[in-house]
Amino acid sequence: MAVVFENGLDRHGRTRATASRMAQFRHAAGLCTIIGSFTFLFALVIGLIR
């Protein structure tokens, strides 16, 4: 699993058209899923969840 961040520039340094709202939402949802998974595993490891 990989997380990719884009800076909005193409190969030649020009600004690309902004991504659609749905693409931005999917990207944010993916990041939240990854962060939530790591938080859950960390809590499991340190014994907060029994």
HELIX and SHEET records of a PDB file:
HELIX    1   1 ARG A   21  ILE A   46  1                                  26    
END                                                                             
